[in-house]
Amino acid sequence: MARQTSSGSFDTEDLPEPVRRYFAADARRDIDAILELFTPDATVVDEGEMYRGAERRREWQDGPASRYEYRVTIAVQRELADGRVRVLGRLDGNFPGGTASVNFDFELADKLIAGLAIAP
């Protein structure tokens, strides 16, 4: 399924490099590029399910992350008290309801993603 990421009025250059690369790869629907951005033991939480390790993250990308076509418009980014980076995105697509606001909470480790939680 194709995805697009749009920066809208938000300057994506302000995002940390791994986060910027994540959204760029997601927009291209480049699963391998997305997966290469994570540390080997990174955890992803999406739709209430946890995916830990390379094989589980591939299951996430091949399954729930590919279920619908959508575009992410980044609205705002901020650093959280615990060092994580939160990106608020608006999703528009062919999923139930068609539009949703979603928080992408990234835990970074140097130039890689050590954790990602996606939730309303």
SEVEX-495879 format. One record per residue (C-alpha): z negated, x, y negated; residue in three letters; residue number from 1. Coordinates in Angstrom, 1 decimal, always signed. Example, Ala and Ser with C-alpha at 12.3 -4.5 7.8 and 13.67 -1.06 7.14 Angstrom:
! residues 2
+--------+--------+--------+------+-----+
:      z :      x :      y : rest :  nr :
+--------+--------+--------+------+-----+
:   -7.8 :  +12.3 :   +4.5 :  ALA :   1 :
:   -7.1 :  +13.7 :   +1.1 :  SER :   2 :
+--------+--------+--------+------+-----+
END
This chain:
! residues 120
+--------+--------+--------+------+-----+
:      z :      x :      y : rest :  nr :
+--------+--------+--------+------+-----+
:   +0.0 :   +0.0 :   +0.0 :  MET :   1 :
:   +0.8 :   +1.3 :   -3.4 :  ALA :   2 :
:   -1.8 :   +1.8 :   -6.1 :  ARG :   3 :
:   -1.5 :   +2.8 :   -9.7 :  GLN :   4 :
:   -4.1 :   +4.1 :  -12.1 :  THR :   5 :
:   -3.7 :   +3.5 :  -15.7 :  SER :   6 :
:   -5.8 :   +5.2 :  -18.4 :  SER :   7 :
:   -5.4 :   +2.4 :  -20.9 :  GLY :   8 :
:   -7.0 :   +3.6 :  -24.1 :  SER :   9 :
:   -9.3 :   +6.0 :  -22.2 :  PHE :  10 :
:   -8.4 :   +9.6 :  -22.3 :  ASP :  11 :
:   -8.5 :  +10.7 :  -18.6 :  THR :  12 :
:   -8.7 :  +14.4 :  -19.8 :  GLU :  13 :
:  -12.3 :  +13.7 :  -20.6 :  ASP :  14 :
:  -13.0 :  +13.1 :  -16.9 :  LEU :  15 :
:  -14.4 :  +16.0 :  -14.7 :  PRO :  16 :
:  -11.5 :  +17.6 :  -12.9 :  GLU :  17 :
:  -12.3 :  +16.3 :   -9.4 :  PRO :  18 :
:  -12.7 :  +12.8 :  -10.7 :  VAL :  19 :
:   -9.4 :  +13.0 :  -12.7 :  ARG :  20 :
:   -7.6 :  +14.3 :   -9.6 :  ARG :  21 :
:   -9.2 :  +11.5 :   -7.5 :  TYR :  22 :
:   -7.7 :   +8.8 :   -9.7 :  PHE :  23 :
:   -4.4 :  +10.6 :   -9.9 :  ALA :  24 :
:   -4.1 :  +10.9 :   -6.1 :  ALA :  25 :
:   -5.3 :   +7.3 :   -5.7 :  ASP :  26 :
:   -2.5 :   +6.1 :   -8.1 :  ALA :  27 :
:   +0.1 :   +7.9 :   -6.0 :  ARG :  28 :
:   -1.6 :   +6.6 :   -2.8 :  ARG :  29 :
:   -1.7 :  +10.2 :   -1.6 :  ASP :  30 :
:   -4.4 :   +9.9 :   +1.1 :  ILE :  31 :
:   -4.3 :  +13.6 :   +2.1 :  ASP :  32 :
:   -4.8 :  +14.6 :   -1.6 :  ALA :  33 :
:   -7.7 :  +12.2 :   -1.9 :  ILE :  34 :
:   -9.4 :  +13.4 :   +1.2 :  LEU :  35 :
:   -9.0 :  +17.1 :   +0.2 :  GLU :  36 :
:  -11.2 :  +16.4 :   -2.8 :  LEU :  37 :
:  -14.3 :  +15.8 :   -0.8 :  PHE :  38 :
:  -16.8 :  +18.3 :   +0.6 :  THR :  39 :
:  -16.9 :  +18.3 :   +4.5 :  PRO :  40 :
:  -20.1 :  +16.3 :   +4.7 :  ASP :  41 :
:  -19.4 :  +14.0 :   +1.7 :  ALA :  42 :
:  -20.4 :  +10.3 :   +1.9 :  THR :  43 :
:  -18.4 :   +7.4 :   +0.6 :  VAL :  44 :
:  -19.9 :   +3.9 :   +0.2 :  VAL :  45 :
:  -17.4 :   +1.1 :   -0.3 :  ASP :  46 :
:  -17.7 :   -2.6 :   +0.3 :  GLU :  47 :
:  -21.3 :   -1.9 :   +1.5 :  GLY :  48 :
:  -20.2 :   +0.4 :   +4.3 :  GLU :  49 :
:  -21.0 :   +4.1 :   +4.5 :  MET :  50 :
:  -18.4 :   +6.7 :   +5.5 :  TYR :  51 :
:  -19.7 :  +10.2 :   +6.2 :  ARG :  52 :
:  -17.6 :  +13.1 :   +7.3 :  GLY :  53 :
:  -13.8 :  +13.8 :   +7.4 :  ALA :  54 :
:  -12.9 :  +11.4 :  +10.2 :  GLU :  55 :
:  -14.8 :   +8.5 :   +8.7 :  ARG :  56 :
:  -13.4 :   +9.1 :   +5.3 :  ARG :  57 :
:   -9.9 :   +8.9 :   +6.8 :  ARG :  58 :
:  -10.8 :   +5.6 :   +8.4 :  GLU :  59 :
:  -11.9 :   +4.4 :   +5.0 :  TRP :  60 :
:   -8.6 :   +5.4 :   +3.4 :  GLN :  61 :
:   -6.5 :   +4.1 :   +6.2 :  ASP :  62 :
:   -8.5 :   +0.8 :   +6.4 :  GLY :  63 :
:  -10.5 :   -0.8 :   +3.6 :  PRO :  64 :
:   -9.1 :   +1.4 :   +0.8 :  ALA :  65 :
:   -5.5 :   +0.5 :   +1.8 :  SER :  66 :
:   -6.1 :   -3.2 :   +2.4 :  ARG :  67 :
:   -4.8 :   -4.3 :   -1.0 :  TYR :  68 :
:   -2.4 :   -3.1 :   -3.7 :  GLU :  69 :
:   -4.1 :   -2.7 :   -7.1 :  TYR :  70 :
:   -4.1 :   -0.8 :  -10.3 :  ARG :  71 :
:   -7.2 :   +0.8 :  -11.8 :  VAL :  72 :
:   -7.6 :   +0.9 :  -15.6 :  THR :  73 :
:  -10.4 :   +3.2 :  -16.6 :  ILE :  74 :
:  -12.6 :   +1.7 :  -19.2 :  ALA :  75 :
:  -15.4 :   +4.2 :  -19.7 :  VAL :  76 :
:  -17.1 :   +7.2 :  -18.2 :  GLN :  77 :
:  -20.7 :   +8.4 :  -18.5 :  ARG :  78 :
:  -23.0 :  +10.8 :  -16.9 :  GLU :  79 :
:  -26.0 :   +9.3 :  -15.2 :  LEU :  80 :
:  -29.5 :  +10.7 :  -15.3 :  ALA :  81 :
:  -29.3 :  +12.2 :  -11.8 :  ASP :  82 :
:  -26.2 :  +14.2 :  -12.6 :  GLY :  83 :
:  -23.7 :  +11.8 :  -11.2 :  ARG :  84 :
:  -20.7 :  +10.6 :  -13.1 :  VAL :  85 :
:  -20.0 :   +6.9 :  -13.4 :  ARG :  86 :
:  -16.5 :   +5.6 :  -14.1 :  VAL :  87 :
:  -16.1 :   +1.9 :  -14.9 :  LEU :  88 :
:  -12.7 :   +0.7 :  -13.9 :  GLY :  89 :
:  -10.9 :   -2.6 :  -14.0 :  ARG :  90 :
:   -9.0 :   -3.4 :  -10.8 :  LEU :  91 :
:   -6.0 :   -5.7 :  -11.0 :  ASP :  92 :
:   -4.2 :   -6.5 :   -7.7 :  GLY :  93 :
:   -3.5 :   -8.8 :   -4.8 :  ASN :  94 :
:   -7.1 :   -9.0 :   -3.6 :  PHE :  95 :
:   -9.1 :  -12.3 :   -3.7 :  PRO :  96 :
:   -9.8 :  -13.1 :   -7.4 :  GLY :  97 :
:   -7.1 :  -10.6 :   -8.6 :  GLY :  98 :
:   -9.3 :   -8.8 :  -11.1 :  THR :  99 :
:  -12.7 :   -7.0 :  -10.7 :  ALA : 100 :
:  -14.8 :   -4.6 :  -12.7 :  SER : 101 :
:  -16.0 :   -1.7 :  -10.4 :  VAL : 102 :
:  -18.3 :   +1.3 :  -10.9 :  ASN : 103 :
:  -17.2 :   +4.5 :   -9.2 :  PHE : 104 :
:  -20.2 :   +6.7 :   -9.0 :  ASP : 105 :
:  -19.3 :  +10.3 :   -8.2 :  PHE : 106 :
:  -21.6 :  +13.1 :   -7.1 :  GLU : 107 :
:  -19.9 :  +16.4 :   -7.8 :  LEU : 108 :
:  -20.3 :  +19.8 :   -6.1 :  ALA : 109 :
:  -18.4 :  +22.4 :   -8.1 :  ASP : 110 :
:  -14.8 :  +21.2 :   -8.0 :  LYS : 111 :
:  -15.3 :  +18.8 :   -5.1 :  LEU : 112 :
:  -16.7 :  +15.3 :   -4.6 :  ILE : 113 :
:  -20.0 :  +15.3 :   -2.6 :  ALA : 114 :
:  -20.4 :  +11.6 :   -2.7 :  GLY : 115 :
:  -18.7 :   +8.4 :   -4.0 :  LEU : 116 :
:  -20.2 :   +4.9 :   -4.3 :  ALA : 117 :
:  -17.9 :   +2.1 :   -5.2 :  ILE : 118 :
:  -19.6 :   -1.2 :   -6.2 :  ALA : 119 :
:  -19.4 :   -4.0 :   -8.8 :  PRO : 120 :
+--------+--------+--------+------+-----+
END
